[in-house]
Amino acid sequence: MTIRDNTRELRSFGRRKGRKATPRQAALLRDVLPRIAIDLAAPFALSTSSVPSAVPCDSPAGSRPEGTNEAWLEIGFGGGEHLVWQAKQNPVVTLIGCEPFEDGVVKVLDAVERDHLANVRVHMGDARDVLRWLPDASIARAFILFPDPWPKRKHQKRRLVNASTLALLARILKPGAELRFGTDIGDYARSALEAFHAEKRFCWQAERPADWRIRPADWPETRYEAKAEREGRVRYYFRFRRL
Ligand SMILES: C[S@@+](CC[C@H](N)C(=O)[O-])C[C@H]1O[C@@H](n2cnc3c(N)ncnc32)[C@H](O)[C@@H]1O
């Protein structure tokens, strides 16, 4: 008799693999991924290679670049444009990216190798496994940008932004941390706002419509967002503060 595990979450993503990997892509998966992959069997530790060695450890508070010793998390980075941009702009921050789609992971591995990025860590799989692994209050900023929309009513329960994911995120985010969420689906924006409103550990950072209609300068456009723009869909840019 099979016992069904009702605690398993519904799958929130589509395919894991696209075309057969080219020899170069296979080499990146074989050689680079193990170097930067998150080890869920080991305790969480910040990458020391992202901390500039020129700054002495005993230097007075305030003399280190902003973000030193911080970890930021991106869930569902797709082609990795945003993750790689943030890693380059914030070399002292450790960027943890989660994405089950192999082709997207390969794009990030390629950038890590080409641009010698020392501050990127990757989990090729479901971000919720990483959320359960991370210690309390360990992440200073998180991004969920244009998650799979699951527009059909019967599939909406697969949407990643829901009460249980927000509870996981509330535990691992530091007080004051920012969580950014973007979508181009009005109904997803509405259901996500309801979920954030119900999770009292988050506060929506919007005072006027421009705060969610206009993408902040330090939030680069993603591939999926560019497609939404080409196809004329409204984009919503939400920022929440962990209280
Ligand atoms: C519509 S795409 C958007 C990708 C990218 N953020 C962008 O804006 O271009 C959503 C991505 O989220 C990923 N995803 C969905 N569920 C996920 C999960 N539970 N953990 C990690 N990634 C997930 C999918 O594989 C997919 O690549």
The ligand as a Tripos MOL2 file, in Angstrom:
@<TRIPOS>MOLECULE
LIG
   27    29     1     0     0
SMALL
NO_CHARGES

@<TRIPOS>ATOM
      1 C1          8.1160   32.8260  -15.3070 C.3       1 LIG1
      2 S1          9.7490   32.3790  -14.8760 S.3       1 LIG1
      3 C2         10.5120   33.9370  -14.4790 C.3       1 LIG1
      4 C3         12.0000   33.8480  -14.4150 C.3       1 LIG1
      5 C4         12.7250   35.1500  -14.0250 C.3       1 LIG1
      6 N1         12.4970   35.4720  -12.6340 N.3       1 LIG1
      7 C5         12.3040   36.2840  -14.9130 C.2       1 LIG1
      8 O1         11.6230   37.2020  -14.4160 O.co2     1 LIG1
      9 O2         12.6690   36.2620  -16.1080 O.co2     1 LIG1
     10 C6          9.5500   31.6730  -13.2600 C.3       1 LIG1
     11 C7         10.7400   30.8440  -12.8250 C.3       1 LIG1
     12 O3         10.5430   30.4080  -11.4880 O.3       1 LIG1
     13 C8         11.0620   29.1000  -11.3680 C.3       1 LIG1
     14 N2         10.4100   28.4720  -10.2040 N.ar      1 LIG1
     15 C9          9.1170   28.1110  -10.0800 C.ar      1 LIG1
     16 N3          8.8950   27.5170   -8.8960 N.ar      1 LIG1
     17 C10        10.0880   27.5130   -8.2340 C.ar      1 LIG1
     18 C11        10.5140   27.0390   -6.9750 C.ar      1 LIG1
     19 N4          9.6680   26.4200   -6.1520 N.pl3     1 LIG1
     20 N5         11.8000   27.2080   -6.6180 N.ar      1 LIG1
     21 C12        12.6650   27.8130   -7.4590 C.ar      1 LIG1
     22 N6         12.3340   28.2920   -8.6700 N.ar      1 LIG1
     23 C13        11.0560   28.1350   -9.0620 C.ar      1 LIG1
     24 C14        10.7060   28.4410  -12.7160 C.3       1 LIG1
     25 O4         11.5070   27.3280  -13.0140 O.3       1 LIG1
     26 C15        10.9360   29.6110  -13.6700 C.3       1 LIG1
     27 O5         12.2380   29.6210  -14.1940 O.3       1 LIG1
@<TRIPOS>BOND
     1     1     2 1
     2     2     3 1
     3     2    10 1
     4     3     4 1
     5     4     5 1
     6     5     6 1
     7     5     7 1
     8     7     8 2
     9     7     9 1
    10    10    11 1
    11    11    12 1
    12    11    26 1
    13    12    13 1
    14    13    14 1
    15    13    24 1
    16    14    15 ar
    17    14    23 ar
    18    15    16 ar
    19    16    17 ar
    20    17    18 ar
    21    17    23 ar
    22    18    19 1
    23    18    20 ar
    24    20    21 ar
    25    21    22 ar
    26    22    23 ar
    27    24    25 1
    28    24    26 1
    29    26    27 1
@<TRIPOS>SUBSTRUCTURE
     1 LIG1         1 GROUP 0 **** ****
